[in-house]
Amino acid sequence: MYDPVQLRTFLTVAQTLSFTQAAARLGVRQSTVSQHVRRLEEATGRPLFVRDTHSVGMTEDGEALLGFARTILEAHERAAAFFTGTRLRGRLRFGASEDFVLTRLPEILEGFRHEHPEVDLELSVELSGTLHERLDAGRLDLVLAKRRGPGDERGRLVWRDRMVWIGAEGLRVDPERPVPLIVFPPPGITRARALEVLERDGRAWRIACTSGSLSGLIAAARAGLGVMAHTRGLIPPGLVRVGGLPELGPVEFALLQGRRPTPASEALAAAVLAGGDRLSRPA
């Protein structure tokens, strides 16, 4: 009833919220993406997306189909691996941004290990800026991290969102005093964005807390020490959006391969892309 090709297209649109970006990732025309979605909507008898000239959003039925689509595609991949008899081996050095520590990324990695038990997976969780540096130095094979900013189109887009200011509930930023910031150390991309927009807006700021771990930043924010820039879809429990500060703009997360892609890195990249919508949901 449900064509796996159409389901893969559906998941890609759900992750990017863009028919244009989905077409670029899949290597097809935008009209093909529209056709796949339309046929899937005909098969389900339900609208899956709300579209206008400026944005794409998911309907409740579209949200419901996400889990079914993943299950169907995972079953197809297991069957293909079983009957082709291919077994991946070797070492795979995978780097993931701190942003994904509290998401469902572990579920994706668990599924990969189940499918490819003979691959030795070495996981590094670092700042996105650090991951870019390690990949460029040949010390990682695959990276899931923030893009460095506007104009950076390296890698395959996994997920697009916006960055927002967050802090403890009830926290108010005094416009007459420097903005108290909770930030990663350099070369954090989020840190750089926060400082850049405040400088551009002419707002004074001070570093209230620095931590190399996301858990440390969250603890400081919950304690009311200041505000932090964070991805809108990944706001941790106990923290809320804080107004009265300049817009931080969009953020894109992408998969980047090393200079010499391997079958193992391609397989993990495919698993992350197929399950990318899980990354926008806290565990």
N, C-alpha and C positions, 0 to 999 in steps of 0.2 A: 504493500500500500504506500509506503514511504520510500522514495528513492534516496539511497545514501548520498548521491551527488548533490541532490537538492538539500538534504539535511546538512551537508558540510557547508554549502553556501549559506544556508540559514544561520548556522552557528557563527560564521565569519561576519555576517551582517550584524548579528546580535552583539558581537565583541567590539566591532569598530563603530557601530551606529552610523554607518556610511556605506551606501551602495558603491560609491566611487572607490573608497579604500578597500572594500571587500573584493571588487573586481581586480584591483591592482595586486592584492595579496594572492588571489587565486589564479591570476594570469589569464583572465577572460575579459570579455567586453561587459560594460555596465548593463547593456540590454540583456545579456545572458543571465546576470545576477537577478535582474527584475523578473525574467522569465521563470527562473528556478523558484523564486519566492512565490510568484503567482500560482504556479502549478502546485506548490506545497499548500498554499492557502485553499486551492480548489480541492485537494485531497483531504484536508482536515475539515473543510467547510467553515473555517473560522479566519478572520483577519489576524495576522501575526504581527504586523507593524503598523504604526501610525506615521504617515509620511506627509510632509509639506515641502515647500521649496527651500526651507532653511534647516530642517532637522528631521531625524528619524528616531522614533521611540517604539518601545515594545508594548503590545497589548497584554492583558492578563493571560490570554490563550497562548501568546508567544512565549511568555515566561514559563507557562506550564509545559510547553513543548521542549524547552531546553534540556531537561533531564532525560526525556524519552529519546531525544536526538543523540545525546551522548551515549546512552546505553546501546542504541542500535548501531552506531558507528564503532563503538568499542567491540561489539560482538563480531562485526564484519572484519575488523583488524585481527582479532584472535583467530578467526577461521582462516583468514589468508595466511597468517604466520604458521598455523598448524599444517596446512596442506602444501605450502611451499617448502616447509622443512628448513627454513632459514633460521639460524641461531646467531645472534650477535655476541661478540666477545670483545674483550679489551677494556681499557681504562677510559673513562669519560669525565673530564673536569668541567663541572657545571657551576656557574656563578649566578646567584639570584640576589636581587636588591633587597635591602632591609624591609622595604615596603610590603613584601609578601610573607613576612614571618607569621603574621596572624591571619593569613588567608587559607584557602583550601589547596595551596600548592603542594603540601605534603601528600594529599590524596592523589594528585597527578603523578608525583614521584613514586608513590607506592605502587600504582598501577604499572608504571614503566618497569620497576624492579620485578614485578610479578611476571610481566611479559618477557623480560630479558634478564633472567637471573645470572647469566654469565658475564654481564657488563659490570665492571667495578665503577660505581658512581662516586665521585669525590665532589661533595657539595661545599661551596664557599658562599657565605652570606656576608655581603659587604655593602658599602655605599655604592650607588650607581657610578659615581665618578671613579672610584677605585676599580670597579669591575671593568670599565672601559679601558683603563690604563693596563690592567692585567691581561685583558684580551689582546690589546695592541702589542704587548710584550711577548705574546705567545705562551702565556702561563695558564690560559683557560681555553677550552674548546667551544663552549657555548655559554652565552650570557643572556639573562633576562633582566633588563634594567631600563631606567628612564632614558629617553633620548636627551641629548645635551641641551636642546632648545630649538627654537624656530629655525628652519632650514636644515636641520639634521634629519636626513632620510635614510640613514644606514639601517640595515636589518629589516626584518619583517614585523610590521605593526601587529601587536597583540591586543592592545586595549588603549582607548583614548578616554580621558576624563578631564576634569578641571581641578586646579589646586585652590584650596580655601584656607582661611585662618581658623584655627580651633584653639579652645582652651577650656578651663573648668567652667561648669555652669554658674552663671552669675558674675563671671569675670567681666569687668568693663575696662576698656583702654582709655586712659586719660589723654585727651588730645593735646593737652598742654605739657605733657611729660614725654620723655623718650619711650618708644615702644619696647617693652621687655620681651626679648626673644629667647625661645628655646630652640636650639639648632644642633644639627650634626656638625662635626669639625670639617674643615676643608679635606677633600675636594667635593663635598656634598653638593649635588645639583640643586636640591631643595633649598639649602642654605643660600647658595648663590642667587637663586631666584628671589627669595625673600628680601635679601639686602638690596638687590637691584631695583625692585619695585618701590621699596621705601625711599631709596636715594632719589629715584626719578620723581617721586611724589613730594620730595622735600621734607619727609618725616624723619625726625631724629629717632635713633634707636640705641639700645644697649643690649649686650649679650647677658641674659639673666642665668642661662644654664647651657652647658655644652655636654653632649654625651655621644659616644660612638655607637650606642645601641638604641634601637627603637623603644625598647622597654624602659630605658632610662629617661628618654624624652617624654614618654607617656606618663611616667610617674611624676616627673617635674610638672607637667601640664595639669595633671589631676590635683597636685598640691597647690595650684594657683600661682606658680612662679612667673607665668607669662603666657605668651601665645606662640604657636608653632604653625608653620605651613605644612599642609598635608593634603593628600589626595582625597577628593570629596567622597568617593565611593568606599573608602577604607577608614572612615572615622572610628576610632576605638570607643568602646563603651565607657561612659563616664565623662566624655568630652563632647562639646557642641561647637557649632560655628560661631565665630566672633565677628561682629560687624564693625563698621567705622574705620576700616583699613582699605588701602588700595587693592584692586583686583590683582590676583596672582596669575591669571591666565590658564591656558590649557596645558595638559601634560600627556605625553605619549610614552607607552611602554613597548619595547621592541625586543625581538630575539636577534642576537647577532652571533654569527658563526666565526670561528677562527679561520686562519688562512687556509687550512687544509681540512675541510669538512670530512667526517667519517660516517659510515652507516649508522653508528651508534648516536652520533650527534644529530643526524637527520631524523632518526627515530624519536629521540626525545623532543626535538623541535616540533615534530608532527603531533606528539602527545600534548605538548603545551598549547599549541595552536588550537587543537581540537577541544581542549578544556579551558580555553582562555576566559570564558564567562565566569568560571569558578573563582578566578583571581580577583574579581570585583566584589566578592562577598566575604566578609569576615568568617572565620571558622567558628 
